[in-house]
Amino acid sequence: MQENHSVLGDRAFGGDADALTVIKYRSHHDALKFLQSALRSPNGVGLLYGPHGSGKTIITRELAMQLSADADVAYVDGRQVKPRGLLSQMLAQYGHATNDESDEELLEEVSDFALEQTRSWQAPVLIVDNVDRMYPSSMRLLNSLAALSMQGRFALRMILT
């Protein structure tokens, strides 16, 4: 039996466990397929909801790994993230350096990047884990980003957990 190198094949019972002891839940694979499908849909938005410890982070990290081969992906932990932090993290993971830009300039840079990618190739992906723990101002920013569109297509695909 080969060891599975994806996040969904993480060893149960920690790093000291037998390498062949892996845990795979069908529900995790079903959730991963749902999220992949949601990103292909016209609105490009998916929501993964479940109790603490149910595997949402593992699923979204696996999704980010799979998508990163073909698309620009930003993975942000929403816990207590403010708008500036959200935008800065996104830009850094999309390969753009940030300096002392204002929040408005950061938003414009993210918007320009997303629209450019959508126009030339494929809309980038934003995965926000723990979205329920974000500052309300960051949630409003997500709403603004979700509304970005180019020729009837949304310019930023999002997964929220």
Buried (B, 14 or more C-beta within 10 A) or exposed (E): EEEBEBBBBBBEEEEEEEEEEBBEEEEBEEBBEBBBEBBEEEEBBBEBEEEEEBBBBBBBBBBBBBBEEEBBBBBBBBEEBBBBBBBBBBBEBBEBEBEEBEBEEBBEBBBEBBBEBBEEEBBBBBBBBBBEEBBEEBBEBBEEBBEBBBEEBBBBBBBBB
